Amino acid sequence: MRSNLDIEDLAQETYLRLLRVRDLDDVRNPQAYLLRVASHVVADWRDSQPASDSFEAANEDALVEEYSPEFDMEAEVSQTRFEQALAAMPSLTRTVLLLKFREGYSRKVIAAHLELSDRQVIRHLTRGYEHLRRVIED
């Protein structure tokens, strides 16, 4: 990795891909699923980098080998906290976030769909991100 910004970008991309999952109830092992998604994100990133900056396959294997049963429990707690955080949001903010990340709609499409201005959509996305960030950091 060239910098901590790369790591943060990869973590954020992994998080966004997880938000797009329509039904997490079908995932039997959330930790393994998270690691699989993260490995795909890393592989995509690695493929887009010049050869000198490539991510070593051994490091990728080390991520998978670090799995332990405690990860399952932590992932379940995190999923529950995430769902509670979404449920605690105002309905419109939650709807805007879900349309953005689960459906992949643009701000313009969300605004038209919900009869909001682009500025209102941005405001709801910002508030939703802040709320989720607080929950995740706690």
BABAVO-466141 format. One record per residue (C-alpha): x, y, z; residue number from 1. Coordinates in steps of 0.1 Angstrom, whole numbers, plus 5000, padded with zeros to 4 digits. Each point is the difference from the previous one (the first is absolute). Layout:
BEGIN
@px=X	py=Y	pz=Z	nr=NUM;
...
***
This chain:
BEGIN
@px=5000	py=5000	pz=5000	nr=1;
@px=5012	py=5034	pz=4992	nr=2;
@px=4984	py=5018	pz=5029	nr=3;
@px=4973	py=4997	pz=5027	nr=4;
@px=4977	py=5017	pz=4975	nr=5;
@px=5001	py=4969	pz=4979	nr=6;
@px=4991	py=4979	pz=5030	nr=7;
@px=4971	py=5023	pz=5009	nr=8;
@px=4988	py=5001	pz=4964	nr=9;
@px=5000	py=4962	pz=4999	nr=10;
@px=4982	py=4997	pz=5034	nr=11;
@px=4974	py=5025	pz=4988	nr=12;
@px=4994	py=4982	pz=4967	nr=13;
@px=4996	py=4968	pz=5019	nr=14;
@px=4974	py=5016	pz=5023	nr=15;
@px=4981	py=5015	pz=4970	nr=16;
@px=4999	py=4966	pz=4983	nr=17;
@px=4986	py=4985	pz=5032	nr=18;
@px=4973	py=5027	pz=5001	nr=19;
@px=4989	py=4989	pz=4965	nr=20;
@px=4992	py=4964	pz=5012	nr=21;
@px=4962	py=4997	pz=4998	nr=22;
@px=4995	py=4973	pz=5026	nr=23;
@px=5027	py=4993	pz=5025	nr=24;
@px=4978	py=4974	pz=5017	nr=25;
@px=5011	py=4976	pz=4972	nr=26;
@px=5036	py=5003	pz=5011	nr=27;
@px=5009	py=4971	pz=5023	nr=28;
@px=5034	py=5012	pz=5010	nr=29;
@px=5002	py=5038	pz=5000	nr=30;
@px=5037	py=5001	pz=5009	nr=31;
@px=5010	py=4977	pz=4971	nr=32;
@px=4977	py=5020	pz=4977	nr=33;
@px=5017	py=5032	pz=5011	nr=34;
@px=5034	py=4986	pz=4994	nr=35;
@px=4989	py=4988	pz=4965	nr=36;
@px=4986	py=5034	pz=4991	nr=37;
@px=5032	py=5017	pz=5013	nr=38;
@px=5022	py=4976	pz=4980	nr=39;
@px=4981	py=5009	pz=4969	nr=40;
@px=5004	py=5037	pz=5007	nr=41;
@px=5038	py=4995	pz=5005	nr=42;
@px=5002	py=4979	pz=4968	nr=43;
@px=4982	py=5027	pz=4981	nr=44;
@px=5023	py=5026	pz=5014	nr=45;
@px=5031	py=4979	pz=4994	nr=46;
@px=4990	py=4995	pz=4963	nr=47;
@px=4997	py=5037	pz=4996	nr=48;
@px=5035	py=5008	pz=5014	nr=49;
@px=5033	py=5000	pz=4981	nr=50;
@px=5020	py=4967	pz=5005	nr=51;
@px=5024	py=5016	pz=5025	nr=52;
@px=4972	py=5008	pz=5024	nr=53;
@px=4982	py=4967	pz=4998	nr=54;
@px=4987	py=4985	pz=5032	nr=55;
@px=5019	py=4968	pz=5010	nr=56;
@px=4978	py=4968	pz=4998	nr=57;
@px=5016	py=4988	pz=5033	nr=58;
@px=4985	py=5031	pz=5017	nr=59;
@px=4966	py=4992	pz=4986	nr=60;
@px=5003	py=4964	pz=5013	nr=61;
@px=5010	py=5013	pz=5034	nr=62;
@px=4967	py=5019	pz=5002	nr=63;
@px=4980	py=4969	pz=4995	nr=64;
@px=5021	py=4980	pz=5024	nr=65;
@px=4993	py=5025	pz=5028	nr=66;
@px=4964	py=4988	pz=5002	nr=67;
@px=4988	py=4988	pz=5034	nr=68;
@px=4966	py=4992	pz=5015	nr=69;
@px=5001	py=5033	pz=5019	nr=70;
@px=4997	py=5017	pz=4966	nr=71;
@px=4966	py=4983	pz=4996	nr=72;
@px=4988	py=5014	pz=5033	nr=73;
@px=5014	py=5035	pz=4993	nr=74;
@px=4985	py=5000	pz=4965	nr=75;
@px=4966	py=4990	pz=5014	nr=76;
@px=5002	py=5028	pz=5026	nr=77;
@px=5011	py=5025	pz=4973	nr=78;
@px=4971	py=4990	pz=4977	nr=79;
@px=4975	py=5004	pz=5029	nr=80;
@px=5014	py=5034	pz=5008	nr=81;
@px=4999	py=5010	pz=4964	nr=82;
@px=4964	py=4989	pz=4996	nr=83;
@px=4991	py=5019	pz=5032	nr=84;
@px=5018	py=5031	pz=4987	nr=85;
@px=4979	py=4998	pz=4968	nr=86;
@px=4968	py=4995	pz=5019	nr=87;
@px=5008	py=5030	pz=5023	nr=88;
@px=5003	py=5024	pz=4970	nr=89;
@px=4972	py=5021	pz=4988	nr=90;
@px=4981	py=4981	pz=4974	nr=91;
@px=5008	py=5023	pz=4971	nr=92;
@px=5038	py=4999	pz=5008	nr=93;
@px=4999	py=4962	pz=5002	nr=94;
@px=4982	py=4998	pz=4967	nr=95;
@px=5025	py=5024	pz=4983	nr=96;
@px=5029	py=4979	pz=5012	nr=97;
@px=4985	py=4967	pz=4989	nr=98;
@px=4991	py=5013	pz=4966	nr=99;
@px=5036	py=5013	pz=4996	nr=100;
@px=5018	py=4969	pz=5011	nr=101;
@px=4977	py=4970	pz=4996	nr=102;
@px=4984	py=5011	pz=4968	nr=103;
@px=5029	py=5020	pz=4987	nr=104;
@px=4979	py=5030	pz=4990	nr=105;
@px=5017	py=5033	pz=4993	nr=106;
@px=4991	py=5031	pz=5021	nr=107;
@px=4980	py=5014	pz=4970	nr=108;
@px=4979	py=4968	pz=4997	nr=109;
@px=4994	py=4999	pz=5038	nr=110;
@px=4989	py=5036	pz=4999	nr=111;
@px=4976	py=4994	pz=4972	nr=112;
@px=4987	py=4967	pz=5016	nr=113;
@px=4994	py=5016	pz=5034	nr=114;
@px=4990	py=5035	pz=4986	nr=115;
@px=5029	py=5017	pz=5018	nr=116;
@px=5026	py=5025	pz=4989	nr=117;
@px=5036	py=4989	pz=4994	nr=118;
@px=5010	py=5020	pz=5030	nr=119;
@px=4975	py=4982	pz=5022	nr=120;
@px=5014	py=4966	pz=4988	nr=121;
@px=5035	py=5012	pz=5008	nr=122;
@px=4989	py=5011	pz=5035	nr=123;
@px=4983	py=4966	pz=5007	nr=124;
@px=5031	py=4981	pz=4987	nr=125;
@px=5023	py=5021	pz=5022	nr=126;
@px=4979	py=4996	pz=5031	nr=127;
@px=4997	py=4962	pz=4993	nr=128;
@px=5038	py=4997	pz=4996	nr=129;
@px=5006	py=5019	pz=5032	nr=130;
@px=4976	py=4979	pz=5019	nr=131;
@px=5015	py=4967	pz=4987	nr=132;
@px=5035	py=5012	pz=5006	nr=133;
@px=4992	py=5008	pz=5036	nr=134;
@px=4985	py=4966	pz=5005	nr=135;
@px=5029	py=4982	pz=4984	nr=136;
@px=5026	py=5020	pz=5020	nr=137;
@px=4984	py=4992	pz=5033	nr=138;
***
